[in-house]
Amino acid sequence: MGGICLLIVLGYFKYADFFIESFASAFHLNAGTLNLVLPLGISFFTFSGLSYLLDVYRGTCAAEKNLLDFGLYMALFSKITAGPLVRWTDLRPQIKEYRGICLPALNDGIQIFVFGLFKKMVLADHLGVFVDDVFFAPLAYSTGTVILSAFSYSLQIYLDFSGYSDMAVGISKIIGFDLKPNFDLPYMAEGFSDFWNRWHISLSSWFKDYLYIPLGGSRRGEARAYANLFIVMMVSGLWHGAGLTFLLWGGLHGAASCISRRLKKSGKVRSSAGRCAEIILTFLAVTLFWTVFRAENTEAVVRYWSALFTLHSGIRQPYT
């Protein structure tokens, strides 16, 4: 019951306006939206609470009786806005045996935080200026510039998100908590399954343990495994945002993940050249899918892809 309540609260604040707009559009109605203000960190609050409730239900851990300790787990400020998505079973031992602030951890934490801050403020935000200009009016730019903007956004979102995660890990280490890294060179992935083992690792493992495996995982045949994989990616898309573009992005990743799984199941031994080719193709596909994630709506996707896949002249703005 507690998990259902959490999902209802998340659904109301994050998706109510989206479903109202979608329903009104489908039936050509003039329905107003609720204009809800999304509470800070509601997605991470919800998934943290769900993982705790499910672990208690499964007997993985005992119910926590210390309200302050549990409150610290739920509301640890360093992770609440952008992750990593920490589980109670990982953080509880550190809370119960809190070490306090010590010089070695302080030194390491500052370095990690500064590196993350550099990735976010210097690299990602600088790339974002160029990316925003091209995505605003892609047909005004030359084909080469649009292609460059797609690769730039792929780098921007990685540097931005991993920078936030690094800062969260660094701050946590400064105050005495060790959080697991959330990224592991995702653009070196060999296929989409490998990509999701490297990108937003805490969320990917959450979906695997609390959605993919309960749905049956791969235990009920290949067809069911593909269906479960596709469902997980669609839910992942909706988790990232309330909009058709996020559902489309999730669907593209779901289809690509199924194809990647099928190719790996063929059992063919890959050469070094084959593995390099797979890394490149995965990166190109991920980069293309990111353009859907970045677009404000489906019409913007059509405009951007029209500019991306046609040869035309326009503003030539090399990134500076």
Phi, psi and omega in degrees: 000320180298319179295321178296318178299318178299316181293324178296316179297315178299313181298321181295309185286323188266330190237354183301310180298322180298315181289326176296314179296318180295317179296315180296321179293320182295325184251014176054050179253155176257073182260134178279160179263168181278342181053049182286143174269121184286120179299143182300126173070021186298325180294317180287324173302312184297312183289328175295316178294319180297316181297322178296311181297319180292322178293321177295317180298321180282347183085013178293326178214163178273155177296136182276131181261345180271107185296324180294318179296316180293322178297323177295319177299314184290324191242022177303114194299329187293335186251355196285332185270325185218016177086186006296161179275098187269141179262153180301320182296335178274324186269334184305311180301326180287325177291317183290331180239051184301129185267344183079188181271126178229156189299313180300314180293323177299316179297313180295318182296320179296318180297315180296317181296314181296321178297317177295320178297321178296316179300318183283305190280324185268310185275302185296312182294327178292318176297324184299329179298314179293315182299315182299320180299314184288318180293335179293320181215072187297328182289347178278349184253156179293161181302316181299321180292321178295317178299317179297324180292327178294314178293324180295320179292324177301318177288320182300313185292326176293311181295324180292307185290316179292330176296315176301315181296318178298319179296321178295317179296318181295313179298318180299319180294323178301319183267006170106015179238140178255114175257147182286146175303146185256351181221146180217076179046061186298332182278007171255016184289142175259081182101169187283328176297318178293324179300315182282350169277350183245336184259131179043059189304320183296322179287318180300316180292328176298311179297323179295313186282327188250357178227304184297309181293316176299330177289348180123347179053230178251016185280346185246031177100162184294320181299317179292324179297317179296318180296316179296319179297318180294318179299315181300317181290326176294318177295321177299318178299316180292328178296324183289336179180155180266098181179157181295329180295325179290322175295319178296317177300316177296320178295320177297317178292325177296313179296316180295322179294322178294317179296316179299318179296318181297318180295320179290331179287348180294336174080008180286136178283127184265138176281172178298321178294322179295321179292321177296319179296322180293322177298315181295314181295321178297316179297318180296317180293316178299318179298317178297317180293329178298330180295330175289318178300322183283331185295146182286331179201177183293328177297322178294326176297315180299315179297315183293316180293328175298320178286330184283325188251015174234145177275120180205160177269169180165199181294128176258105184236085175298144182296131178229000000 
